[in-house]
Amino acid sequence: MDPLKYDLSANADFTVFEFTSTGKNGTIHKAIKYTQTLNANVFNLGFGDIIFSDDTITEIDDTNLSNNGDLNSIIATVVHSAYIFTEKYPDAYILFGSSDTAKLRLYRMFLSHNLAAISKSFLVFGAMHNEQGQLVNVPFSAAEDIIGYFGRRK
């Protein structure tokens, strides 16, 4: 097992993954959700602290910054969930972004620093609105400010 990533538990269709962050603020229960968009092949990746969970629904707070001191483990866990998710849904595009510019910058930095390794398994694109207001993919650029990212398994 990769010592950086947390153990995941998944729902039956592998669209919700739960794990526990352990760090300087204690244990925090978190979830990663892949939600199908209006485009059947595009799934939004949502991530955050669990605020409610039962057998049928998991609600997350994706605005809270836990600052639990385990960012590398959390990123490794989210990436691991993307591998598992795309094994089940190989034609899916994963969309992720944030209205928080600091989070978007973090995502861009992570992708930029790890692009060679990520590109072995995934195609990575930027996400922008076109003139009609539709969300489209564009070539990934570490220098460009965009609203999010798409990833797709090769």
Salt bridges, closest charged atoms under 4 A:
ASP49 OD1 - LYS30 NZ 2.42
ASP91 OD1 - ARG152 NH2 3.40
ASP145 OD1 - ARG108 NH1 2.63
